[in-house]
Amino acid sequence: MKSESTPVPLTLLSGFLGSGKTTLLNRLLSECGDMKLALLVNDVGEINIDASLVKTQLKELDDSATQMVELSNGCICCSIQGDLAESVEELVNTSGADHIVIEASGVAEPTQVLQALFAQDLFGKRISDIAPVNALVTVIDGSLFLKEWRRIHLLDTQKELIRQNEGQPVFELMVEQIECADFILLNKKDLLTEEEGVQLLGIIAGLNPRAHS
């Protein structure tokens, strides 16, 4: 990593499959005003469906200025970390953006993505040197999360037991995405009753009391 460009702040967008990350990203594009965004969209599949949806939004907005990089066939938290570094550097150097938004794959572990952003390369450089991390935003499918929470009979006071519960990788990932977040956005709240909504907020506060939601 050899860039001497002015650092561009970066926001990492996390959330399980179907939580609404791409919908949020499209809304940001339509409401960002004079702020110029650059996007990096990751999908583990060969066909990057999320990137295709964002492209459609850019076309509808007649937005030819926003630069987007697609990273497919792997997850930026593990198998294609090298591609992540190269792609962020490309956006910093060529996009002229005010802010970079990374939409991580729905199966990405945010702690590993953050480790990649702060890891030193052979020259002692970090991605965060040229793209300092502004925030980690997690989008939650409130209905799905509460259903999974109840299914394995956990209480918000039993957070540590989650790590000992084998055979629940999906739920563990959703919990990690909440625990790491600076901001938590609750989606699909209309599918919850008022009582369920209060319960969900209590669970989230127990898992991550420092996050804004």
C-alpha positions as CSV (number, residue, x, y, z in Angstrom):
1,M,0.0,0.0,0.0
2,K,1.8,3.1,-1.2
3,S,-0.9,5.8,-1.5
4,E,-0.1,9.3,-0.3
5,S,-3.7,10.5,-1.2
6,T,-5.8,12.4,1.4
7,P,-7.4,9.8,3.7
8,V,-11.1,9.1,2.9
9,P,-13.2,8.0,5.9
10,L,-14.8,4.6,5.6
11,T,-18.0,3.1,7.0
12,L,-18.5,-0.7,7.2
13,L,-22.0,-1.9,6.6
14,S,-22.7,-5.3,8.3
15,G,-25.8,-7.5,8.7
16,F,-27.0,-11.0,8.0
17,L,-28.5,-12.1,4.6
18,G,-31.8,-10.4,3.9
19,S,-31.5,-7.9,6.8
20,G,-31.7,-4.9,4.4
21,K,-28.1,-3.7,3.9
22,T,-28.6,-3.1,0.2
23,T,-31.9,-1.3,0.7
24,L,-30.1,1.0,3.2
25,L,-27.2,1.6,0.8
26,N,-29.6,2.5,-2.0
27,R,-31.3,5.0,0.4
28,L,-28.0,6.5,1.2
29,L,-27.3,7.0,-2.5
30,S,-30.6,8.8,-3.0
31,E,-30.3,11.0,0.0
32,C,-26.6,11.8,0.2
33,G,-26.9,15.2,-1.4
34,D,-23.6,16.8,-2.2
35,M,-21.6,14.2,-0.5
36,K,-19.8,11.9,-3.0
37,L,-19.8,8.3,-2.0
38,A,-17.7,5.4,-3.3
39,L,-18.9,1.9,-2.8
40,L,-17.4,-1.5,-2.3
41,V,-19.9,-4.4,-2.4
42,N,-18.9,-7.9,-1.4
43,D,-20.8,-11.1,-2.2
44,V,-19.6,-14.6,-1.6
45,G,-21.4,-15.9,-4.8
46,E,-20.1,-15.8,-8.3
47,I,-22.9,-13.4,-9.2
48,N,-22.9,-10.3,-7.0
49,I,-26.6,-9.8,-6.6
50,D,-26.3,-6.9,-4.2
51,A,-24.0,-5.1,-6.5
52,S,-26.5,-5.6,-9.4
53,L,-29.2,-4.0,-7.2
54,V,-27.0,-1.0,-6.5
55,K,-26.2,-0.6,-10.1
56,T,-29.9,-0.5,-10.9
57,Q,-30.3,2.2,-8.3
58,L,-27.4,4.3,-9.7
59,K,-29.0,4.0,-13.2
60,E,-32.4,5.1,-11.9
61,L,-30.7,8.1,-10.1
62,D,-28.8,8.9,-13.3
63,D,-25.7,8.8,-11.1
64,S,-22.5,8.3,-13.2
65,A,-20.2,9.9,-10.6
66,T,-20.4,7.2,-7.9
67,Q,-17.7,4.7,-8.3
68,M,-18.4,1.1,-7.2
69,V,-16.1,-1.9,-6.9
70,E,-17.5,-5.4,-6.8
71,L,-15.8,-8.2,-4.8
72,S,-17.3,-11.6,-5.6
73,N,-16.4,-15.2,-5.2
74,G,-15.2,-14.9,-1.6
75,C,-15.6,-13.0,1.7
76,I,-13.6,-9.9,2.6
77,C,-13.3,-11.2,6.1
78,C,-11.1,-14.2,5.1
79,S,-10.5,-15.5,1.5
80,I,-10.1,-12.2,-0.3
81,Q,-8.6,-9.8,2.2
82,G,-5.9,-8.9,-0.3
83,D,-8.5,-7.8,-2.8
84,L,-10.1,-5.7,-0.1
85,A,-6.9,-3.7,0.4
86,E,-6.3,-3.2,-3.3
87,S,-9.9,-2.1,-3.9
88,V,-10.0,0.4,-1.0
89,E,-6.7,1.9,-2.3
90,E,-8.2,2.1,-5.8
91,L,-11.3,4.0,-4.5
92,V,-9.1,6.4,-2.4
93,N,-6.9,7.2,-5.4
94,T,-9.4,7.4,-8.2
95,S,-12.9,8.0,-7.0
96,G,-12.6,11.5,-5.6
97,A,-15.1,10.4,-2.9
98,D,-15.9,12.1,0.4
99,H,-16.7,8.8,2.0
100,I,-16.3,5.1,1.3
101,V,-19.0,2.6,2.2
102,I,-18.3,-1.1,2.3
103,E,-21.2,-3.4,2.2
104,A,-19.9,-6.7,3.6
105,S,-21.3,-10.1,2.7
106,G,-24.1,-11.3,4.8
107,V,-21.9,-14.0,6.2
108,A,-18.9,-11.8,6.9
109,E,-17.6,-11.7,10.5
110,P,-17.2,-8.0,11.2
111,T,-14.3,-8.5,13.7
112,Q,-12.2,-10.2,10.9
113,V,-13.1,-7.4,8.4
114,L,-11.9,-4.8,11.0
115,Q,-8.8,-6.8,11.6
116,A,-8.1,-6.7,7.9
117,L,-8.6,-2.9,7.8
118,F,-6.2,-2.4,10.6
119,A,-3.6,-5.1,9.8
120,Q,-0.1,-4.0,8.7
121,D,1.3,-5.1,5.3
122,L,4.9,-5.9,4.7
123,F,5.7,-2.2,4.6
124,G,4.0,-1.4,7.9
125,K,1.0,0.3,6.1
126,R,-2.6,-0.3,7.0
127,I,-5.8,0.2,5.0
128,S,-7.0,2.4,7.8
129,D,-4.1,4.8,7.1
130,I,-5.7,5.8,3.9
131,A,-9.3,5.0,4.8
132,P,-9.8,5.5,8.6
133,V,-12.8,3.6,9.9
134,N,-15.6,6.0,10.8
135,A,-18.2,3.5,12.0
136,L,-19.4,0.0,11.8
137,V,-23.2,-0.1,11.1
138,T,-25.2,-3.3,11.6
139,V,-28.6,-3.8,10.0
140,I,-30.8,-6.3,11.9
141,D,-33.8,-8.2,10.7
142,G,-35.6,-7.7,14.0
143,S,-38.2,-10.3,13.4
144,L,-35.7,-13.0,12.4
145,F,-33.3,-12.2,15.3
146,L,-36.0,-12.3,18.0
147,K,-37.3,-15.6,16.5
148,E,-33.8,-17.1,16.6
149,W,-33.2,-15.7,20.1
150,R,-36.3,-17.4,21.4
151,R,-35.7,-20.6,19.5
152,I,-32.5,-21.4,21.4
153,H,-34.1,-20.3,24.7
154,L,-31.5,-17.6,25.6
155,L,-32.1,-14.6,27.9
156,D,-30.3,-11.3,27.5
157,T,-28.5,-12.1,30.8
158,Q,-27.0,-15.3,29.3
159,K,-24.9,-13.6,26.6
160,E,-21.7,-15.6,27.4
161,L,-23.6,-18.9,26.9
162,I,-24.0,-18.0,23.2
163,R,-20.3,-18.7,22.6
164,Q,-20.6,-22.2,24.2
165,N,-23.7,-23.1,22.2
166,E,-22.6,-25.5,19.4
167,G,-24.5,-25.8,16.1
168,Q,-25.8,-22.3,16.0
169,P,-23.4,-20.6,13.6
170,V,-26.0,-18.3,12.0
171,F,-27.2,-17.0,15.3
172,E,-23.7,-16.6,16.6
173,L,-22.9,-14.5,13.6
174,M,-25.9,-12.3,14.1
175,V,-24.9,-11.7,17.7
176,E,-21.3,-10.9,16.7
177,Q,-22.6,-8.4,14.1
178,I,-24.6,-6.7,16.9
179,E,-21.7,-6.8,19.5
180,C,-19.2,-5.1,17.2
181,A,-21.5,-2.3,15.9
182,D,-21.2,1.4,16.6
183,F,-24.7,1.9,15.2
184,I,-27.6,-0.6,15.0
185,L,-30.5,-0.2,12.6
186,L,-33.6,-2.3,13.3
187,N,-35.4,-3.4,10.2
188,K,-38.7,-5.1,9.7
189,K,-40.0,-3.7,13.0
190,D,-43.5,-3.7,11.5
191,L,-43.5,-7.5,11.9
192,L,-43.1,-7.2,15.7
193,T,-45.7,-6.4,18.3
194,E,-45.0,-3.5,20.7
195,E,-44.1,-5.9,23.4
196,E,-41.7,-7.8,21.1
197,G,-40.1,-4.5,20.0
198,V,-39.4,-3.6,23.7
199,Q,-38.0,-7.0,24.3
200,L,-35.7,-6.8,21.3
201,L,-34.4,-3.4,22.3
202,G,-33.6,-4.8,25.7
203,I,-31.7,-7.8,24.2
204,I,-29.7,-5.5,21.9
205,A,-28.9,-3.2,24.8
206,G,-27.6,-6.2,26.8
207,L,-25.4,-7.4,23.9
208,N,-24.0,-4.0,23.0
209,P,-24.8,-1.2,25.5
210,R,-22.4,1.3,23.8
211,A,-24.1,1.2,20.3
212,H,-26.6,3.7,19.1
213,S,-29.8,2.2,17.8
